[in-house]
Amino acid sequence: MPSTTQDNIKIGLQIGLAIVGVIALKKIGEFLGVFKTADEKKTDEATAEASADSTEVQEKNAFIGFNPNYFSALIKAFFLKFGKKMTDKKQLKIPNNKTIFELSKQVYNSKGTFKDDENMLYDVFSSLQTQYQLSALAFYFSNMYKKGLLNYIKSFTNTDEQNVIFDKVRNYKQYLKE
């Protein structure tokens, strides 16, 4: 009988070591980027709908503003809600082309070779007020740099830095009417 108890202890130790090994490999894989962390999965799920159908206005999807075609759906919704006489750019808070061009350059230049400038990136998203403006920025950015705005940002920012931006985006209204 003593050998059975010793065998059970050995098996228990082997199982325990296997569990510790799996956990360690998972942590190493997350560190090396082989596996996604829980925060990265959460961010991916939250932003996955940014590529959703942009032909309809979606109030519950704050990230659809990253879709470069969404601003046209917002213009249609604005005119349906307020009428054709509300065509003034100030009513829609349409930024001029020069402003959007400069913001696109700021986003692009915030990625550095050795050091990124997250504050420059945060300033861009602090200056925007609406999903319309974000979508216009995404449109200009994708046309200028042939890259998607959201994917570009995700390529050089970590989850914490992305969440600072996403917290700002979540508070954007679709458009502002004065």
NUFI-740200 format. One record per residue (C-alpha): x, z, y. Coordinates in steps of 0.5 Angstrom, whole numbers, plus 500, padded with zeros to 3 digits. Last residue first. Layout:
# residues N
site px: X | pz: Z | py: Y
...
# end
This chain:
# residues 178
site px: 447 | pz: 435 | py: 649
site px: 447 | pz: 432 | py: 642
site px: 452 | pz: 433 | py: 637
site px: 453 | pz: 430 | py: 630
site px: 454 | pz: 432 | py: 623
site px: 455 | pz: 439 | py: 625
site px: 462 | pz: 441 | py: 623
site px: 463 | pz: 448 | py: 620
site px: 465 | pz: 446 | py: 613
site px: 471 | pz: 442 | py: 616
site px: 474 | pz: 448 | py: 619
site px: 474 | pz: 452 | py: 613
site px: 477 | pz: 446 | py: 609
site px: 483 | pz: 445 | py: 614
site px: 485 | pz: 453 | py: 613
site px: 483 | pz: 451 | py: 605
site px: 488 | pz: 446 | py: 605
site px: 494 | pz: 450 | py: 607
site px: 492 | pz: 455 | py: 602
site px: 492 | pz: 450 | py: 597
site px: 498 | pz: 447 | py: 598
site px: 499 | pz: 441 | py: 603
site px: 503 | pz: 435 | py: 602
site px: 499 | pz: 430 | py: 598
site px: 493 | pz: 434 | py: 599
site px: 493 | pz: 431 | py: 606
site px: 494 | pz: 424 | py: 604
site px: 489 | pz: 424 | py: 599
site px: 484 | pz: 427 | py: 604
site px: 486 | pz: 421 | py: 609
site px: 486 | pz: 416 | py: 604
site px: 492 | pz: 411 | py: 605
site px: 493 | pz: 404 | py: 608
site px: 496 | pz: 407 | py: 614
site px: 492 | pz: 404 | py: 620
site px: 486 | pz: 402 | py: 616
site px: 486 | pz: 409 | py: 612
site px: 487 | pz: 413 | py: 618
site px: 482 | pz: 409 | py: 623
site px: 476 | pz: 410 | py: 618
site px: 478 | pz: 417 | py: 616
site px: 478 | pz: 419 | py: 624
site px: 472 | pz: 416 | py: 624
site px: 469 | pz: 420 | py: 618
site px: 472 | pz: 426 | py: 622
site px: 469 | pz: 424 | py: 628
site px: 462 | pz: 423 | py: 625
site px: 463 | pz: 430 | py: 621
site px: 463 | pz: 433 | py: 628
site px: 467 | pz: 438 | py: 632
site px: 474 | pz: 435 | py: 632
site px: 480 | pz: 438 | py: 636
site px: 481 | pz: 444 | py: 631
site px: 482 | pz: 439 | py: 625
site px: 487 | pz: 435 | py: 629
site px: 490 | pz: 442 | py: 631
site px: 491 | pz: 444 | py: 624
site px: 495 | pz: 438 | py: 622
site px: 500 | pz: 440 | py: 628
site px: 500 | pz: 447 | py: 626
site px: 502 | pz: 444 | py: 619
site px: 508 | pz: 441 | py: 621
site px: 512 | pz: 439 | py: 614
site px: 519 | pz: 441 | py: 613
site px: 524 | pz: 436 | py: 609
site px: 521 | pz: 429 | py: 610
site px: 516 | pz: 431 | py: 614
site px: 508 | pz: 430 | py: 614
site px: 505 | pz: 432 | py: 620
site px: 507 | pz: 425 | py: 623
site px: 501 | pz: 422 | py: 619
site px: 496 | pz: 427 | py: 622
site px: 499 | pz: 426 | py: 629
site px: 498 | pz: 419 | py: 628
site px: 491 | pz: 419 | py: 626
site px: 490 | pz: 424 | py: 632
site px: 493 | pz: 419 | py: 637
site px: 489 | pz: 413 | py: 634
site px: 482 | pz: 417 | py: 634
site px: 484 | pz: 419 | py: 642
site px: 486 | pz: 412 | py: 643
site px: 479 | pz: 409 | py: 640
site px: 475 | pz: 413 | py: 644
site px: 471 | pz: 419 | py: 641
site px: 464 | pz: 418 | py: 640
site px: 460 | pz: 425 | py: 642
site px: 454 | pz: 422 | py: 639
site px: 451 | pz: 423 | py: 646
site px: 457 | pz: 422 | py: 650
site px: 457 | pz: 415 | py: 647
site px: 450 | pz: 413 | py: 650
site px: 446 | pz: 410 | py: 645
site px: 440 | pz: 415 | py: 645
site px: 435 | pz: 409 | py: 647
site px: 434 | pz: 407 | py: 640
site px: 431 | pz: 413 | py: 638
site px: 433 | pz: 421 | py: 637
site px: 432 | pz: 422 | py: 629
site px: 432 | pz: 415 | py: 627
site px: 438 | pz: 413 | py: 632
site px: 442 | pz: 419 | py: 629
site px: 441 | pz: 417 | py: 622
site px: 443 | pz: 410 | py: 623
site px: 449 | pz: 413 | py: 627
site px: 450 | pz: 418 | py: 621
site px: 450 | pz: 413 | py: 616
site px: 456 | pz: 409 | py: 620
site px: 460 | pz: 415 | py: 620
site px: 460 | pz: 415 | py: 613
site px: 465 | pz: 409 | py: 611
site px: 471 | pz: 413 | py: 612
site px: 469 | pz: 418 | py: 607
site px: 473 | pz: 425 | py: 609
site px: 466 | pz: 427 | py: 613
site px: 463 | pz: 427 | py: 606
site px: 467 | pz: 434 | py: 605
site px: 461 | pz: 438 | py: 608
site px: 456 | pz: 436 | py: 603
site px: 450 | pz: 440 | py: 604
site px: 447 | pz: 435 | py: 610
site px: 448 | pz: 429 | py: 606
site px: 446 | pz: 423 | py: 611
site px: 446 | pz: 416 | py: 606
site px: 450 | pz: 410 | py: 605
site px: 456 | pz: 415 | py: 604
site px: 455 | pz: 415 | py: 597
site px: 460 | pz: 420 | py: 594
site px: 468 | pz: 420 | py: 595
site px: 468 | pz: 427 | py: 599
site px: 464 | pz: 429 | py: 593
site px: 471 | pz: 431 | py: 589
site px: 472 | pz: 436 | py: 595
site px: 469 | pz: 442 | py: 593
site px: 471 | pz: 441 | py: 585
site px: 479 | pz: 439 | py: 587
site px: 479 | pz: 445 | py: 592
site px: 476 | pz: 450 | py: 586
site px: 481 | pz: 447 | py: 581
site px: 487 | pz: 448 | py: 586
site px: 485 | pz: 455 | py: 587
site px: 484 | pz: 456 | py: 579
site px: 491 | pz: 453 | py: 578
site px: 492 | pz: 446 | py: 576
site px: 497 | pz: 445 | py: 570
site px: 503 | pz: 441 | py: 570
site px: 505 | pz: 443 | py: 577
site px: 511 | pz: 446 | py: 575
site px: 508 | pz: 453 | py: 577
site px: 502 | pz: 452 | py: 573
site px: 506 | pz: 450 | py: 567
site px: 510 | pz: 456 | py: 568
site px: 504 | pz: 460 | py: 568
site px: 501 | pz: 457 | py: 562
site px: 507 | pz: 457 | py: 558
site px: 507 | pz: 465 | py: 560
site px: 500 | pz: 466 | py: 558
site px: 501 | pz: 462 | py: 551
site px: 508 | pz: 466 | py: 550
site px: 504 | pz: 473 | py: 551
site px: 499 | pz: 470 | py: 546
site px: 504 | pz: 468 | py: 541
site px: 507 | pz: 475 | py: 542
site px: 501 | pz: 479 | py: 541
site px: 499 | pz: 475 | py: 535
site px: 506 | pz: 476 | py: 532
site px: 506 | pz: 483 | py: 533
site px: 499 | pz: 484 | py: 530
site px: 502 | pz: 480 | py: 524
site px: 508 | pz: 484 | py: 523
site px: 503 | pz: 491 | py: 524
site px: 499 | pz: 488 | py: 518
site px: 505 | pz: 487 | py: 514
site px: 507 | pz: 494 | py: 515
site px: 500 | pz: 496 | py: 513
site px: 500 | pz: 492 | py: 507
site px: 507 | pz: 494 | py: 505
site px: 505 | pz: 501 | py: 505
site px: 500 | pz: 500 | py: 500
# end
